[in-house]
Amino acid sequence: MAINLQQFAQEFSPECIQVCKVYDWTTNVVSLTQDIPFTFPTGSLPTTISQVNCVTTLLECAEEGPRRDIECVVGDERVTLQVVTLSKTIQVVLEVTGTSGTGTQTTITSNPTLITTSEEVILCAPEGTTVSCTATQNAFNVCRVGSFTRNGDTITATVFIRVCQNIVVTFEVILEVAAKFCQPRPKIVCEEECAVDVFPPQCPSIFPAQG
C-alpha cells in the first residue's frame, strides 16, 4: 500500500522524545552445582521425607569492578567491545514433602538461602551506558536437588541451578520523530437497562375479526 506523503505530513509533526536506547542485548546462562545448607523452623520437618524440590529467584544483578576494552572480530569487522563482570545474587528455597509422626502428609518450606556468583560477558557497553539483567520466564530455568542429608532442623542438599538471563545495555537519548500527540479515549458508559416486555405473536388473519 502506497504512503500518502501529503496526508502523512498533515497528521504528523516533528516531536522530541526521551527514550532508553538499547546498545546491546544478549542472553547468558548461570549454571552451577553447590552444596547448600537449608534451615527450617524448629520441629517443622516431617518425620519421613518423600520428596525434596527447590525454587530459585534472581534477586540482583550488579556490575562488579571496572569494564575492560577488548578487540574482537565480528564477521569481517574488527570492533572494540567491553568485558563486563556481573555479580548475581540468587535466592534458593527448599520445599520438603513428607509424613509426620501422626501420619499426616505435609509440605514445609525452608528459610531462603542466598547464593552469589560472578561471570564475565562481552558486550557493546561504552562508558556511560547501563548494564542490567533479568531472568527469563521459561522452562529452561531449572532448580534440581540431588542427594541430601538431614541434621535436626537443617537439610544440606546438592542443588543444581540453571538460570537464563536477558542482559541489556541501555542509555537515555533524545530523539526527533514524526509523531502526533495522543488524546484520551471517550468515557465508556455501561448501564444496565430494564428488560422490555415481549408480547406473544398475534394472528391477525383470524383475530380480531374483520367485517
N, C-alpha and C positions, 0 to 999 in steps of 0.2 A: 504494500500500500504506500503510495507516494505521500510525502510530507508536504503539507501546505505551509511554506515558509512565511508567507504573509500572515496567515492566521496564527502561526506559532509566535511571531514577533508581537502580535497584538495581545496574546494571552500571557506571555511570559516576559519577564524583565530581569536584568542582571541583579542578583542579590548576593551578599556576602554571608557565609555561614561558617561557624567554627565547628569542626568535626575532628574525630580521632582517626588519623591516617594510619593504616596498617603497613608497616615497613617489612614485616616478615611474619609468617605463620607456618608452624610445623607441628608435628606430633612426636612425642617421645614416650618411652616406656620405662617406668621404675619397676624393677623386678628383683626381689631379694627373698632369701630364706633365713629365718632368725629364730633362735630360742627365746621365748618371751615369758616372763612370769606374770600371771594374771591373779589379782586378788579379788575375793568375793566377800560380801557381807558375812559377818560371823555366823556360822551354823547354817548358812543358806544352801550349801551344796547338797545335792541328793546323795543318798547312801550308795546307790548303784548308778553309774553313768552309762548311758546307752549311745549318746551322740554328742559330738562337740563340733561347733561351727564358729566362724569368725566373720566379722564385718569391719570394713575399713572406710575411713573418711579422710580425704586430703584436706588438712586444715590450713596449711600455709605453704606458700612457695615464694621464697625471697632470694634476691641476689646476694652472693657471698663473695666479697673481695672485688678487686677491680677487673674490668674487662681487658682482654688481650687481643690485639690485632693479629690476624693470620692471613697469609696469602693462599688463596685456593684457586684451582682451575675448575670452572663450572662450564660444561660444554666445551667451547673453544676459547672462552674468555677467562683471563686472569682477573680476579676480583679480591678486594680487601674486605674480609669479614671479621667478626668478633667471636672470641671464645668467652662464653658466659658461664659462670659457676652458679648453679641454683641449689639452694638448700630446701629440702622438702620435709615437712612435719606431717606424719600420718598417724591418725588415731585408730587404734585397733581395739575391738571389743569382742570378748569370747562369750558364746552362748552355749550353755551346757544343759542337756536334757537327760533326765534320769528318773529313778523311782526312789521315793523317800522310804523311811523305815516303816511307815504305815501303809505302804503300797500305793501311794498317790504319785501319779506322773506329773512332773513339773519341769519348767524351763527357767533357768537362772542366768542373768546377765552379769558379767564381771564389771569391775570398775575400769574405766578407759585407761589404756596404756599408750604412751606416745613413742613413736619411732622417728628418728631424724636421720636422713641420708642426703648425700650431695652427689651431683652429677654435672658434667660439662657438656654444653651444647654449642654448636657453631651456628651463629645467627647473623643476619644483617641487623646489627644493633649499634649504630653510630652513637657518639656521645650526645646525651640529651633525651634519647628515647627511653621508654619504659618497657621492661620485660615482665610479663605476668603469665601465669599458667593456672589452668583448672583441669580437674579430672573429667574425662569424657563419661557420658552416661550410656554405657553399653555393656553387653555380656562379656566383653574382652577383659574387663576388670575382675580379678579373682582374689579371694582370700580363702586359703585352704589349710586345714590343720592336719599335720602328720601325727607323729607319736606325741604322747603327753604323759606327765606324771603328776600325781596329786600329793600334796603335803598339807594336811589340815584344810585351811580355807584358801590355799593357793594352788593353782594349776600352772605348771610350766609346760608350754606347748611349743612344738616346732611348727612355725607358721610360714607358709609360702604366700607372698603378696605380689600381685602384678597390677599396676595402675597405669592406664594410658592417659596422657595429658595433651591438651591443646596448649602450645606455647606461642604467645603472640607478642610482637614488638610494635609499640604504638608511639605516636607523637601528636599533640594537638596542633592543627593547622587551620588557617583561614582560607577558604576557597570562594571564588566567584562562580556562581552557577546561574543558569537560566531557570527561573522558577516563578511561582506566584504564591501569594500568601493563602493559607487555608482559612476557612471560616467554620465556625461550629455548625453542626447539622441541626435541623429543626428539632424541637422538642417532640417526643413521641407521647401522645396521649392515648392511653389504653383504658377504656371504660367498659364495665360490664353493662349490658343492656337487658331489659326485661324481655322475655320471650313473647312474641306476638301470637295470639290465639289463631290456630289454623282450623277453619271450618271444614267439615266433610264435603266432598264434591257433590254438586247438585245434579238433578236430572231434568233439565228444562224442557225436554221433549214431552214429558208426561205430567210435570207439575211445576208451577201451577197451571191449571187447565186454561187453554186459550179459547175464547169464543163466548 
